[in-house]
Amino acid sequence: MPFASDFEVQRMSPSVLLAAAFLLGIRHALDPDHLVAVSTLVAEQRRLWPAARLGLLWGLGHLLPIAAVGLPLVALRLQLPEAWEHGVDLGVGVLLVLLGLRTLLGLRRERVHFHVHEHGGHLHPHFHRHDRSPRHDHVHPAPGRAGAVSFSVGVMHGLAGSGAGAVLAMTASPSTPAATAYLLAFGMGTVAGMFATTLCVAAPTLLAASRWASAYVAVRAAAGVASIAVGVWMWFELLPHFV
């Protein structure tokens, strides 16, 4: 933690404390379980704004329990039991596995397959995608369902971090009003961090996908596998707390 002692915290000006909270929120958005969850949804998009919108919705969903759960904890100077945090973290792991399976099964429904063939003595790998639905030439808007899923995933992640965020706010801030402001700044930093990260990741990915059709499929497959891997890793990390 960046706050080594109460003495150092008390010497900080309110503006520096809030800036530190905002930057910590940005850093929090880059946690692996956050990134892989949003990546599985962003990888399905074919335009930049719908992709960035999903990151923004995740951030807003994450902010909701930070405010709804974290602020009362700060006001009452309470802490959530460890069992709560472990249980919600386990739920996040399950959610990541489900998101990864959703992505991979989506590719299967679209009949995406991979093969290698030879041209002029050189091997060439190719992805092929055969949609089972009728072909359309118009551009589809970002599905509302993807936005709802992204927001819900953000809520789940926010529930997992609300207790720790409240403890951090109370540790870093000399008073309850300061801790409240700190927690809100942290939450807003998380929103900004995920939105900016989604933009930075989606822009080159969509550019590559527009030039190489196989890139779109490869990114989706990689996001799905990564989501499952992180979810299973979380299960093993939490297993000692349940046995």
VOPAGU-2260 file (C-alpha; in pm, 1 decimal, decimal comma):
REM VOPAGU-2260
SITE   aa  ch    i         X         Y         Z
SITE  MET   A    0       0,0       0,0       0,0
SITE  PRO   A    1     127,8     349,9     -79,0
SITE  PHE   A    2      43,1     487,1     265,7
SITE  ALA   A    3     323,7     376,2     493,7
SITE  SER   A    4     203,2     536,8     816,5
SITE  ASP   A    5     -69,3     749,9     971,7
SITE  PHE   A    6     185,4    1029,0    1011,7
SITE  GLU   A    7     253,3    1039,4     637,7
SITE  VAL   A    8    -120,1    1035,1     562,7
SITE  GLN   A    9    -188,0    1327,5     793,7
SITE  ARG   A   10      80,2    1530,9     618,5
SITE  MET   A   11     -89,6    1485,2     281,7
SITE  SER   A   12    -312,4    1761,4     152,7
SITE  PRO   A   13    -670,5    1662,0      60,6
SITE  SER   A   14    -600,7    1718,0    -309,2
SITE  VAL   A   15    -296,4    1489,1    -302,0
SITE  LEU   A   16    -494,0    1223,8    -114,9
SITE  LEU   A   17    -777,1    1233,3    -369,8
SITE  ALA   A   18    -531,5    1226,0    -659,9
SITE  ALA   A   19    -365,5     920,8    -506,3
SITE  ALA   A   20    -705,6     753,0    -467,0
SITE  PHE   A   21    -794,3     827,7    -829,4
SITE  LEU   A   22    -463,1     683,7    -953,0
SITE  LEU   A   23    -509,4     375,3    -737,0
SITE  GLY   A   24    -852,0     332,1    -895,1
SITE  ILE   A   25    -693,9     340,7   -1241,0
SITE  ARG   A   26    -441,3      81,3   -1128,4
SITE  HIS   A   27    -720,2    -131,8    -980,8
SITE  ALA   A   28    -896,1    -141,2   -1318,8
SITE  LEU   A   29    -589,4    -317,6   -1461,5
SITE  ASP   A   30    -619,8    -621,6   -1234,4
SITE  PRO   A   31    -606,0    -940,6   -1446,3
SITE  ASP   A   32    -953,9   -1063,7   -1351,2
SITE  HIS   A   33   -1100,4    -727,6   -1453,7
SITE  LEU   A   34    -918,9    -713,5   -1786,8
SITE  VAL   A   35   -1001,3   -1066,5   -1900,4
SITE  ALA   A   36   -1368,3   -1028,4   -1809,2
SITE  VAL   A   37   -1411,5    -712,0   -2014,4
SITE  SER   A   38   -1191,3    -846,5   -2295,4
SITE  THR   A   39   -1428,5   -1136,6   -2359,4
SITE  LEU   A   40   -1708,0    -884,7   -2423,9
SITE  VAL   A   41   -1501,3    -623,4   -2607,2
SITE  ALA   A   42   -1358,0    -886,4   -2842,6
SITE  GLU   A   43   -1706,0    -946,1   -2985,9
SITE  GLN   A   44   -1743,3    -585,9   -3102,2
SITE  ARG   A   45   -1657,4    -465,9   -3452,1
SITE  ARG   A   46   -1656,1     -89,3   -3384,1
SITE  LEU   A   47   -1459,0     124,2   -3142,2
SITE  TRP   A   48   -1733,7     310,8   -2956,3
SITE  PRO   A   49   -1948,1       3,4   -2877,1
SITE  ALA   A   50   -1631,2    -162,8   -2746,3
SITE  ALA   A   51   -1533,8     137,2   -2531,5
SITE  ARG   A   52   -1892,2     165,4   -2409,2
SITE  LEU   A   53   -1865,3    -181,1   -2256,5
SITE  GLY   A   54   -1560,1     -71,8   -2059,0
SITE  LEU   A   55   -1746,8     234,2   -1937,4
SITE  LEU   A   56   -2047,6      25,5   -1832,2
SITE  TRP   A   57   -1822,1    -215,4   -1645,8
SITE  GLY   A   58   -1670,1      79,7   -1460,7
SITE  LEU   A   59   -2011,0     219,3   -1366,7
SITE  GLY   A   60   -2123,0    -124,4   -1250,0
SITE  HIS   A   61   -1808,1    -151,5   -1041,5
SITE  LEU   A   62   -1874,0     191,0    -888,7
SITE  LEU   A   63   -2226,7      99,0    -774,6
SITE  PRO   A   64   -2136,8    -147,4    -495,0
SITE  ILE   A   65   -1832,1      60,0    -402,9
SITE  ALA   A   66   -2079,8     336,3    -316,3
SITE  ALA   A   67   -2368,3     119,2    -190,2
SITE  VAL   A   68   -2155,8    -110,0      28,6
SITE  GLY   A   69   -1829,5      74,1      79,5
SITE  LEU   A   70   -1972,3     408,7     189,3
SITE  PRO   A   71   -2185,4     264,0     473,3
SITE  LEU   A   72   -1883,2      65,3     589,5
SITE  VAL   A   73   -1677,6     383,8     596,3
SITE  ALA   A   74   -1951,0     581,2     774,2
SITE  LEU   A   75   -1996,3     314,3    1041,8
SITE  ARG   A   76   -1627,0     221,8    1055,6
SITE  LEU   A   77   -1707,0    -144,9     993,7
SITE  GLN   A   78   -1535,1    -422,3     802,3
SITE  LEU   A   79   -1684,3    -708,9     605,9
SITE  PRO   A   80   -1592,3   -1058,3     726,5
SITE  GLU   A   81   -1327,1   -1241,9     528,1
SITE  ALA   A   82   -1579,4   -1513,5     444,7
SITE  TRP   A   83   -1781,2   -1256,3     247,7
SITE  GLU   A   84   -1481,2   -1148,9      42,5
SITE  HIS   A   85   -1371,8   -1506,3     -26,6
SITE  GLY   A   86   -1724,4   -1604,7    -128,1
SITE  VAL   A   87   -1763,3   -1314,5    -370,1
SITE  ASP   A   88   -1415,2   -1375,9    -513,1
SITE  LEU   A   89   -1515,3   -1737,0    -574,3
SITE  GLY   A   90   -1823,7   -1609,9    -755,7
SITE  VAL   A   91   -1601,9   -1388,0    -970,1
SITE  GLY   A   92   -1395,7   -1693,4   -1063,4
SITE  VAL   A   93   -1710,0   -1880,5   -1166,8
SITE  LEU   A   94   -1821,3   -1577,8   -1367,7
SITE  LEU   A   95   -1489,6   -1560,7   -1553,7
SITE  VAL   A   96   -1513,8   -1926,7   -1651,6
SITE  LEU   A   97   -1870,7   -1876,0   -1773,5
SITE  LEU   A   98   -1769,6   -1570,1   -1977,1
SITE  GLY   A   99   -1484,8   -1762,9   -2136,2
SITE  LEU   A  100   -1710,2   -2056,8   -2221,2
SITE  ARG   A  101   -1967,9   -1814,3   -2361,5
SITE  THR   A  102   -1706,2   -1670,8   -2596,7
SITE  LEU   A  103   -1572,7   -2007,8   -2712,8
SITE  LEU   A  104   -1920,8   -2153,3   -2761,1
SITE  GLY   A  105   -2012,0   -1842,4   -2959,3
SITE  LEU   A  106   -1724,6   -1914,8   -3196,5
SITE  ARG   A  107   -1843,0   -2273,0   -3226,2
SITE  ARG   A  108   -2198,5   -2162,9   -3307,1
SITE  GLU   A  109   -2056,4   -1945,2   -3580,6
SITE  ARG   A  110   -1874,5   -2255,4   -3706,1
SITE  VAL   A  111   -1526,7   -2106,6   -3682,0
SITE  HIS   A  112   -1255,9   -2356,1   -3764,3
SITE  PHE   A  113    -881,0   -2352,0   -3818,6
SITE  HIS   A  114    -678,5   -2532,4   -4080,9
SITE  VAL   A  115    -341,3   -2521,2   -4253,8
SITE  HIS   A  116    -281,2   -2569,1   -4624,2
SITE  GLU   A  117      16,2   -2537,4   -4858,6
SITE  HIS   A  118      79,5   -2282,1   -5132,3
SITE  GLY   A  119     404,5   -2282,2   -5329,1
SITE  GLY   A  120     582,6   -2494,3   -5073,3
SITE  HIS   A  121     476,8   -2273,4   -4779,3
SITE  LEU   A  122     227,2   -2357,9   -4505,7
SITE  HIS   A  123     -52,2   -2106,0   -4447,8
SITE  PRO   A  124    -278,1   -2116,9   -4137,7
SITE  HIS   A  125    -632,9   -1987,0   -4177,5
SITE  PHE   A  126    -938,8   -1926,3   -3962,3
SITE  HIS   A  127   -1274,1   -1966,6   -4132,4
SITE  ARG   A  128   -1606,4   -1843,1   -4003,0
SITE  HIS   A  129   -1940,7   -1970,0   -4130,1
SITE  ASP   A  130   -2239,2   -1799,0   -3970,2
SITE  ARG   A  131   -2550,6   -2012,7   -3936,6
SITE  SER   A  132   -2767,6   -1703,5   -3941,5
SITE  PRO   A  133   -2870,1   -1534,7   -4268,6
SITE  ARG   A  134   -2614,2   -1294,3   -4409,2
SITE  HIS   A  135   -2668,9    -921,3   -4355,6
SITE  ASP   A  136   -2491,9    -631,8   -4520,1
SITE  HIS   A  137   -2593,4    -370,9   -4264,7
SITE  VAL   A  138   -2398,1    -290,5   -3948,9
SITE  HIS   A  139   -2548,3    -412,5   -3625,1
SITE  PRO   A  140   -2545,3    -178,1   -3326,7
SITE  ALA   A  141   -2383,7    -287,0   -3002,4
SITE  PRO   A  142   -2621,3    -539,1   -2844,6
SITE  GLY   A  143   -2795,4    -413,4   -2534,6
SITE  ARG   A  144   -2739,5    -755,1   -2381,9
SITE  ALA   A  145   -2361,3    -711,1   -2400,1
SITE  GLY   A  146   -2393,6    -379,9   -2216,4
SITE  ALA   A  147   -2609,9    -537,5   -1946,7
SITE  VAL   A  148   -2364,0    -824,1   -1905,9
SITE  SER   A  149   -2070,0    -583,0   -1880,9
SITE  PHE   A  150   -2250,2    -373,4   -1618,2
SITE  SER   A  151   -2343,1    -686,2   -1418,9
SITE  VAL   A  152   -1985,6    -815,0   -1430,2
SITE  GLY   A  153   -1869,9    -476,7   -1301,1
SITE  VAL   A  154   -2117,6    -501,2   -1012,8
SITE  MET   A  155   -1980,7    -844,4    -922,1
SITE  HIS   A  156   -1624,0    -717,1    -927,4
SITE  GLY   A  157   -1728,2    -414,2    -723,0
SITE  LEU   A  158   -1885,7    -637,9    -459,1
SITE  ALA   A  159   -1561,1    -832,0    -439,6
SITE  GLY   A  160   -1357,5    -515,9    -383,4
SITE  SER   A  161   -1594,4    -298,9    -181,2
SITE  GLY   A  162   -1482,9    -428,5     157,8
SITE  ALA   A  163   -1112,1    -394,8      84,1
SITE  GLY   A  164   -1171,2     -53,5     -70,4
SITE  ALA   A  165   -1348,5      66,7     241,0
SITE  VAL   A  166   -1066,2     -57,5     463,5
SITE  LEU   A  167    -811,3     114,6     240,6
SITE  ALA   A  168   -1010,7     438,1     252,2
SITE  MET   A  169   -1033,6     430,3     631,4
SITE  THR   A  170    -662,7     351,0     661,9
SITE  ALA   A  171    -555,6     622,0     419,9
SITE  SER   A  172    -787,2     898,5     541,1
SITE  PRO   A  173    -777,8    1079,9     876,9
SITE  SER   A  174   -1156,4    1134,3     899,2
SITE  THR   A  175   -1484,2     983,0     781,0
SITE  PRO   A  176   -1560,1    1264,2     529,5
SITE  ALA   A  177   -1209,2    1229,7     388,0
SITE  ALA   A  178   -1247,7     851,1     367,6
SITE  THR   A  179   -1579,1     894,8     184,4
SITE  ALA   A  180   -1421,1    1130,9     -68,4
SITE  TYR   A  181   -1125,4     894,4    -103,4
SITE  LEU   A  182   -1351,5     597,1    -176,2
SITE  LEU   A  183   -1550,4     788,6    -439,6
SITE  ALA   A  184   -1229,0     912,3    -604,6
SITE  PHE   A  185   -1104,1     553,6    -608,8
SITE  GLY   A  186   -1427,0     439,0    -774,4
SITE  MET   A  187   -1414,5     714,1   -1036,6
SITE  GLY   A  188   -1053,2     626,7   -1110,4
SITE  THR   A  189   -1160,1     269,1   -1176,6
SITE  VAL   A  190   -1426,4     390,2   -1422,5
SITE  ALA   A  191   -1176,4     612,5   -1604,0
SITE  GLY   A  192    -909,2     343,0   -1601,0
SITE  MET   A  193   -1126,0      74,0   -1755,7
SITE  PHE   A  194   -1270,2     312,2   -2017,1
SITE  ALA   A  195    -922,6     428,0   -2123,0
SITE  THR   A  196    -783,2      74,7   -2120,2
SITE  THR   A  197   -1069,8     -52,7   -2333,3
SITE  LEU   A  198   -1006,2     222,4   -2587,1
SITE  CYS   A  199    -633,5     146,9   -2598,5
SITE  VAL   A  200    -690,0    -226,3   -2640,0
SITE  ALA   A  201    -985,5    -210,7   -2878,2
SITE  ALA   A  202    -838,0      41,3   -3124,8
SITE  PRO   A  203    -540,3    -167,5   -3248,2
SITE  THR   A  204    -740,0    -489,4   -3221,6
SITE  LEU   A  205   -1020,4    -356,6   -3441,5
SITE  LEU   A  206    -768,4    -211,4   -3686,4
SITE  ALA   A  207    -599,7    -549,3   -3720,2
SITE  ALA   A  208    -935,2    -725,9   -3749,3
SITE  SER   A  209   -1042,1    -491,9   -4029,9
SITE  ARG   A  210    -735,9    -593,4   -4231,3
SITE  TRP   A  211    -704,9    -957,3   -4134,6
SITE  ALA   A  212   -1030,5   -1140,7   -4073,2
SITE  SER   A  213    -851,1   -1413,4   -3879,1
SITE  ALA   A  214    -736,1   -1156,8   -3620,0
SITE  TYR   A  215   -1094,6   -1099,9   -3505,0
SITE  VAL   A  216   -1145,5   -1470,0   -3441,0
SITE  ALA   A  217    -802,5   -1515,7   -3282,9
SITE  VAL   A  218    -858,5   -1229,5   -3037,8
SITE  ARG   A  219   -1196,3   -1367,6   -2932,9
SITE  ALA   A  220   -1054,2   -1716,3   -2883,6
SITE  ALA   A  221    -758,0   -1582,7   -2683,6
SITE  ALA   A  222    -988,1   -1372,4   -2464,2
SITE  GLY   A  223   -1209,6   -1673,4   -2394,1
SITE  VAL   A  224    -919,3   -1899,6   -2302,4
SITE  ALA   A  225    -760,8   -1629,8   -2083,5
SITE  SER   A  226   -1088,3   -1573,1   -1898,7
SITE  ILE   A  227   -1124,3   -1943,4   -1821,3
SITE  ALA   A  228    -759,7   -1968,4   -1713,3
SITE  VAL   A  229    -782,7   -1673,8   -1471,9
SITE  GLY   A  230   -1112,8   -1802,6   -1332,3
SITE  VAL   A  231    -967,4   -2147,8   -1261,9
SITE  TRP   A  232    -655,2   -1987,1   -1111,1
SITE  MET   A  233    -879,0   -1790,1    -873,3
SITE  TRP   A  234   -1050,6   -2112,6    -767,1
SITE  PHE   A  235    -719,0   -2271,2    -673,8
SITE  GLU   A  236    -606,8   -1957,0    -491,0
SITE  LEU   A  237    -926,9   -1954,9    -284,2
SITE  LEU   A  238    -947,1   -2329,7    -225,0
SITE  PRO   A  239    -751,2   -2325,3     105,4
SITE  HIS   A  240   -1014,0   -2091,6     255,2
SITE  PHE   A  241   -1294,4   -2343,1     195,9
SITE  VAL   A  242   -1130,0   -2668,5     305,1
